[in-house]
Amino acid sequence: MTIGDVAKRAGIRSSAVRYYEKRGIIPRAVRSENGYRTYSNKSVKLLIFAVHARSLGLTLKEIKSIVDLLLANQSP
């Protein structure tokens, strides 16, 4: 899914998707042959979680810690 699709589904701007990616909240996007970022459904779910967590007052550092725990406990 493209960055625009992900942004629309998460209810944020494309620039925010790139910001959350840079901060490590979502995994780095895979680049397609044409250089576009492509994201998985997992990235959308993590972004939606991050947006809700921010609305509850959690900091990005706190959100990153939670995301790290979630991802560490997932089976490969």
N, C-alpha and C positions, 0 to 999 in steps of 0.2 A: 504494500500500500504506500502511496506517495505521502510526502510531508503534508500536503494540502488535505488529503483524506484524513490523516491522523489528527491534524489540527481541528478539522471540522468535527470529528467524532468526539474529541476530548473537550471541545468548546473553548479552544485557545487559539492564539495566532501561531503561524508557522515559526516566527522568531522565538516564541516561547518553547516550541518543540526543540529547536536547536539549542536553546539555553538549558533546558532540562537534560538534554543529551550531553552537553558540555559539562554539566555539574555531576553527571553520573547517575542521575535518577532513572534514566532509561538506557538500555544498551546502545552502543554505537550502531548507527544504521549501516546496513549493507549497501554498497554502491552498485547500481546496475551498470550494464555496459555503456549506457549513455551518460553515466555520472550522477544520475538522480539517486537520492537517498530512498531506500525502501525499508519499511518498518513492518513488524509483525503485530498480530493482535495482542501479544503480551505487552508490547510497548504502549498500545492504546490503553490497556487496563492499568498499567503503571502510571500513565499520565493522568487518567481520571482519578486514581487514588491520590496522586500528588496534588491535584487541583482541590480535591475535597479536603485533604489534610491541611493545605494552606488556608482554606477558608475557616478551618477550626483553630487556626493560630499556630500550627506547628511550623518550625523553621525548616529551611531546606536541609540543614545538617541533620535534624531529627528525622526528616523524611528519608534522607539518604541512608541513615542507619537502619530504619525499618525495611526499606527496599533491599538493602544488603542482606538482612536476616531472611527475608522472604526468598530471595534468589538462592541463598546458601542452602536452604532447606528443601529446594526443589530437586527432584531426581533428574538426571541428565536425559 
